[in-house]
Amino acid sequence: MPVAEHDESAADAAPAIRFDRVSVTFGGVRALDGVSFEVDRGEVHCLAGENGSGKSTLIKVVAGVYRPEPGAHMEYFGRPETTVTPQLARRRGVAVIWQDLALFPEMTVAENIAFDHLVGGMRLVEHGAIRKIAESALARLGVDLDLGARLNKLPIARRQLAAIARALASDAKLIFMDEPTASLTQAETDMLLDVVRTLSASGVAIVFVSHRLAEVLEVSSRATVLRDGRLVGVFEAAGLSQTRLTELMTGKQFDQRISARSFAAAPAVLSVEDLSRHGEYEGVNLALRAGEVVGLVGLIGAGRTELAHTLFGMTRPDRGAIRLNGRNIAFRNNRDAIAAGVAYVSEDRLALGLVQQQSIADNLVITRLRAISNAAGAISRAKKAAAVAKGVTDLAIKIGRPADAVSTLSGGNQQRVVLAKWLATSPKALILDCPTVGVDVGARDGIYRIIRRLAESGIAILLISDEVSEAFFNADRVLHMAAGRIVGDYDPRSVSLADLESAVYA
C-alpha cells in the first residue's frame, strides 16, 4: 500500500514534538500567547526564559497537564492529537523530571526506577522483575547504582540518575529536565551532561531548562526562548553566547564588568582567626571589611555553609577567635549574632529563608517584631504597615498586596523579601549564602545591584556562591575554600575568570 508506506516514512522523519499556536490563559492573564515549539528526535534542546516567561506552562501543555485554547496544533512523533491527557503524553513517550524529582525517598532505587511497572491492578510484587527493569534502564545510561539502597541514602546527583532511569524504564523518548544541575557540584554536573549526551546519541530527545546558561549552551543544539508568554525565537546554540542569550530572555542588555575595589585600608568588621570545627572546617582566617564584598567559592562540601552557620551563631567552633569590630565575641545562638549586627541569608530560601504560607508583610517584619510592638506586646498596625512599605520600596519588591502569601511571588522577588527582612535589623555584616539560586538572569542583575548598594552603605558582605563567575564579577576579593580550608585569595583585577575557574574546578 504505497500511501501507508509513505505515511509511515513521514512519521519516522517527523520531529519528536511539534506544537503550534499554543495559548493558555489563567484568570485573565495570558501565560502563553500563540507559542510554537518543536524538538527533533535525539536532540538536546534548551528551553530558556525568565521566571514567569511561560516555560513551566508550556511543559505542562506538552505533558497533558494543561489544555491549550482552541486553535492549537499538537503532534507527537508525527502523530497529531486533538486532546492530550497526562496518560496519553506518557504513552507517546513524554517524561518530565521536575527539580524536586518526585521520587519516593523511603523506597529502594530499584523500586523507584520500576515504579510505573508496580502500579495498577492487584498483583504480587516480583522483586526479580523489578531488578531486571532497573538494571536495563541503568545499562542504557551507562551508570551503576546500588539498586537495594533506599533512595534517601543517595546524594542528589545519584537520585537524579534514578529519576532519569525511571523515565527510560517507562520507555520515554522525550525527557524534560527542569533545573537538573541546580544542586550539583561541577564534577556531578559534568557527569550529568555526559549522561544527557548518551541519551541523545541513543535517540532520546532532551529538553533542558536551567538558569546556568553555560552548561545549557554546552550541551544543546538549539534554544527556544520565551519572554512574557511569547516566543522570542529559536536559535542555534553554536555561536550563541551567555550574554546574548540573557539579552534575548530579558529584552535588556547586561554589561558584565569586574567591580572589584581595594578595601585594604578599611576597618575589619567581622574577622576570624584559626577558626576550626571538627569535620567541617579547619584553620580558617578571613576578614570582612566595611563596604567590602568578599566572595567565597568552592565545591559543594568544601565547608562554606558550615562556616557561615558558625559566623551566624548557629554552631560553635572547637577553637579559634571571632571578632566583631575588633572585639572578641562568642555567640551562644543566632539571636546573639543578630543582636550583635550579623545577618544571614540562607541558601535554602524556601525552607529556611521564608515562611511560605505566611503573608509578604509578615515575612518582612518577622525580624523586627519587638520594634513594631507596643509596651504590652501587641503589634502596632501603623508601625507594621510603615515597616512593610519601607522594605518594599527600598528593595523595589514587586507585589500585589502585602497580605498575599509570599509563595505567590517570583523567585527574585522572594529573595528581595529575604534581604529586606534582614536589612531591617541594621546589620554590620551580611552573609549571603548562594543568594541567586533559583533566580532567573534578569532578577539576578537586580540582586547584584542591591548587594553593591548595601556594600556602599558600609555593610561588610560575605557572598558565598556555587558559581565562580558570580563571585568574580561581583566581589572585591574571592576566597577559594576546599576541604574545609581557605586555599586561595584572589583579586579579580589581577586574575582571569578562566584561571580562577580552573583552580576551583580542578
Secondary structure, DSSP 8 states (H G I E B T S, - for coil): -HHHHHHHHHHHHS-SEEEEEEEEEETTEEEEEEEEEEE-TT-EEEEE--TTSSHHHHHHHHTTSS---TT-EEEETTEEESS--HHHHHHTTEEEE-TTTT--TTSBHHHHHTGGGT-SSS----HHHHHHHHHHHHHHHT----TTSBGGGS-HHHHHHHHHHHHHHTT-SEEEEESTTTT--HHHHHHHHHHHHHHHHTT-EEEEE-S-HHHHHHH-SEEEEEETTEEEEEEESTT--HHHHHHHHHSS-----------TTS-EEEEEEEEEETTTEEEEEEEEETT-EEEEE--TTSSHHHHHHHHTTSS--SEEEEEETTEEE--SSHHHHHHHTEEEE-S-IIIII--TTSBHHHHHHGGGTTTTB-TTS-B-HHHHHHHHHHHHHHTT---S-TTSBGGGS-HHHHHHHHHHHHHTT--SEEEEESTTTT--HHHHHHHHHHHHHHHHTT-EEEEEES-HHHHHHH-SEEEEEETTEEEEEE-TTSS-HHHHHHHHH-
